[in-house]
Amino acid sequence: MDSASSPVVEAFRATLDLFQTGIDLMRQNLRRRHPEAAEEDVERLLHEWLIHRPGAESRRLSGRPADVSTRFA
């Protein structure tokens, strides 16, 4: 099996894709909330949200914990 197509690599790629989708959705949400904002203002708001979203201060996310050591075993 080629390591570039292993299940772990594919899962990581999917995770990054989902993260990017979430960023894109939040950017659209911010544009709707602030229709008068310039593009750089939307990007600043997005950056602030990434830093200060719930759970960011402790670098934890809400949701259930997962044991990744057994997930891909």
C-alpha positions in Angstrom: 0.0 0.0 0.0 1.3 3.4 -0.9 1.7 5.6 2.1 0.3 8.6 0.2 -3.0 6.8 0.0 -3.1 5.1 3.5 -6.3 5.4 5.6 -4.5 7.7 8.0 -3.4 10.0 5.2 -6.9 10.1 3.7 -8.5 10.8 7.1 -6.0 13.6 7.6 -6.8 15.1 4.2 -10.5 14.8 4.9 -10.0 16.6 8.3 -8.1 19.4 6.6 -10.8 19.7 3.9 -13.5 19.9 6.6 -11.5 22.5 8.5 -11.2 24.6 5.3 -15.0 24.2 4.7 -15.7 25.4 8.2 -13.5 28.4 7.6 -15.2 29.2 4.3 -18.6 28.9 6.0 -17.7 31.2 8.8 -16.3 33.7 6.3 -19.7 33.7 4.5 -21.5 34.0 7.8 -19.4 37.1 8.7 -20.1 38.6 5.3 -23.8 38.2 5.9 -23.6 39.7 9.4 -21.4 42.6 8.1 -22.5 43.4 4.5 -20.8 46.8 4.7 -17.4 45.4 5.7 -14.5 45.4 3.3 -12.8 42.1 2.5 -9.9 42.9 4.8 -12.3 43.6 7.6 -14.0 40.2 7.1 -10.6 38.5 7.2 -9.8 40.3 10.4 -13.1 39.3 12.0 -12.5 35.7 10.8 -9.0 35.8 12.4 -10.5 37.1 15.7 -13.1 34.4 15.7 -10.5 31.7 15.2 -8.5 33.1 18.2 -11.5 33.7 20.5 -14.1 31.1 19.5 -15.5 29.0 22.4 -12.7 26.6 23.5 -9.9 28.5 21.8 -8.5 30.0 24.9 -7.7 26.5 26.3 -7.0 25.1 22.8 -9.9 22.8 23.3 -13.0 22.3 21.2 -16.4 21.6 22.5 -17.7 18.1 21.7 -16.8 14.6 22.7 -13.2 13.5 23.1 -11.9 10.9 20.7 -9.0 8.5 21.3 -7.1 8.8 18.0 -4.7 6.0 19.0 -7.5 3.4 18.5 -9.4 5.2 15.7 -7.0 4.0 12.9 -5.8 0.8 14.4 
